[in-house]
């Protein structure tokens, strides 16, 4: 419906004649009823036969402008349409856009008839729009006295109603100078002293508009209400402005005279101390100013800032006002609180005509303000080159080198802002070049800091002797240009002899400043000019340190390619140490690719860690690049059998000699503190999976395994296998004979052994059953007497096994002292200790056959012994992977074991209650085991369920409920729960395998590291090797790789070709990048040369700085032209 309202603009609202109705019938016969209703034409509305049910929509629905048909009828004063809508239920106070009502619309467009009709039908004149205005506000604002009269008669209290800005209708009428409306409102008791949100009275609004009639009216009414005219005119708003202040801004002379004649205070001041004359002077109202002065306004009155009307008139260049003020005796050299004169105000704002007139009237050009600045300072600071000649002429050249409170001359300010014309004018007029400011800066220092090249050239043309003068912080002009990244100025200064190695007050060289701030072009220009790359600061740092700290790749590459040395500062830190400290990855990547980085990576810090270990900790990506570079493959394709790969271990494992060399001594205990530089442990500890699985890491582990690890491992494995074989053989040969007094006798006819010496209490708890056929009261347990071992061989075997156990326990105790608390973090260590203790309990005393309980302990010991053998296999490549995968799957299963146990217990209670007559469900332990067996798929439905129900042992209704729970069990346990466990265990087999590979490598790292540190130092040194060469294509290597894995990464011929091609393209791209950069610098030089030519031509036209043809200016111009020609 809102879209169809757009046709409202095509309809005529002001006519309802029959002829027009006929025309409308033809044109709008196909329109919808709502469009006809919006037209406001009653005949057209009736023609559409609008059902009564649609009037609620037509009267409430708003169009895209937020208005209803009733709003439009009121807007166009269509009385018939208004009555038609109201008679059919339209809301007379409906709100539209901005909360306006139909009454507001009719008042807005001065439709008296519509206002009367709406009020007749109950329109509320007190309703406000979103701005807080009533219909009376808008009528008073627009000056409709008839509408205002109707509204006041309806609701007299509206005359003093406020809107959101606390404006009454009288305020708005005065603001628009609506005299008749004001008269009507006042006649109806409007409050003439009501304040708006800013404290303004109606008379303030009338004065600002210059409404003399309204001012007179308000003053007369105030007098009738016992308010003195002087008091009424003296009332101020919240900014302290009186009626006279307001009326002055209007410029209405008649209104001003009325206020003055009726008692306005001519010298009234605002909160800031400004008088009406101040406002007239700032606004350039010379007639108003003259009137005020004639009626007693003081021309030298000052505001709170000490500013006079002449200051304001001079600042804005109002010549006529200046003339009037001076003619009336204004002080031409009056100073404000900052000791600035009117001439300084005019100078600072560049009012040329005011300056001329003030100077011609004798203004003092030598006065200074509170900053000791004269007019010349202010002129140069503001860049008013047109005014400068007049100031110089009036002031004379005697004050051209006067300094302010900062010891700056006018030339300093011109140079700082880069006003080339002013610089040239000052220099030609005798300005001194050698004066330094409070910061020891010459004008050239300030020019190089912020100005353009042309200004620097103008200054240098005067004298090149100060090109290396120290300024602020002992910085030369070159330092200043570098700090502010002023590239053209830097090139110019270098070209004309600036010292490129001079240090500032912080002992920084220009190159260090450029590197510290990342200014590549400046750094390259300095290096090309011969700057010292390895110059050190007071703390020993170089520009390379700064580039590394800022992670600036380009400057780091530039310095290294230009021959920068990787030196150490006074804190023994290299650029790589700095990059690691500040995590500058990109810069570190550039540094580690240098050939001279070898010794740096093996540097040991105060914490006993090498630089490479720090890379592993902070920047593992960089450490991976270093490891890649430690693997050397032949650059040219070799024969298949002679293909070799060299692995350098010097960074990842510096060796025992290196650790001994860098060990420290404790001062208090005088003990040697050894360090651990094995980066593999650092990788494992921080879980750097990419580094642990790197080819170099696997090569180190493989080399140590071949050198000593395999021998110790297999020796240990052989010893353990011997122990396991003897223990197993002993258990098989002397195992306990079958007895009838075990737990299984509960389901047979038990016979009590007469050989028993010790009777134990009857078992009634675990295997108690309600089956009367089973006599559990006769179940007993006896402990057999300890018989001596009959064979000497068995005794020897028993003693040998005990010796093996004792030896292994001693080994475990040694590992505890060697590894410390780390020993107790491994589950396998607990299992070994328990296993050895159980074996001892089984075999003591040595010459006696184990009794029944000892055999039970022995069974557990044998189980743990064989499981421990499985853990031994973790260190073998082709077997350990699957052992670790099995352990990971077991861990995953243990995470959900709680859910499994809850299900088993739940169904156990169900079956033990519903099928208690069955033996398998007779006790809770047996029931849990049966449920567990059923869960894996052995349901035994026929024997367990069907026969029990068919035989009547499980009767109704237990049989029905049992079958229902059995079905639920089948869906939950064998199907859902088992599949869930299988899915969790092997769902992501690739991830499990990857984690298993990393886990095996971690185990191998710990094993080899512990083993290596258990060896004496002399043997470790003998076994250590810093590099190794492997031949991946030999038969021996391939056979070895079958069992222990392949560490080398093989690439086919196509990949090698692609790598070679990529390296070729990379070299070409690097060469092109350098060529483009060189071309860019050449273009930049050409641009500078062209700029110099253009500036020199302009200088010749404006002010020739040097007339001598042999001067430096001529020399520079000729040299620039020659450079320009040669470059083109």
Helices and strands as residue ranges (DSSP letters): G 3-10, H 18-28, H 33-38, H 42-47, G 52-54, H 55-60, H 69-75, H 79-87, G 97-99, H 102-108, H 112-120, H 135-142, H 145-154, G 156-160, H 169-175, H 179-187, H 202-209, H 212-224, H 229-234, H 243-250, H 253-261, H 276-283, H 286-294, H 309-316, H 319-327, H 342-348, H 352-360, H 375-382, H 385-395, G 397-399, H 410-417, H 420-428, H 443-450, H 453-462, G 472-474, H 477-483, H 487-495, H 510-517, H 520-528, H 543-549, H 553-561, H 575-581, H 585-592, G 595-597, H 598-601, H 611-618, H 620-629, E 631-633, E 645-648, H 656-661, E 664-665, E 672-673, H 679-685, H 689-692, H 695-704, I 705-709, H 710-733, G 743-747, H 792-819, G 820-825, H 827-843, H 852-872, G 873-875, H 877-895, H 897-914, G 919-921, H 924-935, H 941-941, I 942-946, H 947-950, H 958-969, I 970-977, H 978-986, H 989-1014, H 1017-1023, E 1027-1030, H 1035-1044, H 1053-1102, H 1112-1127
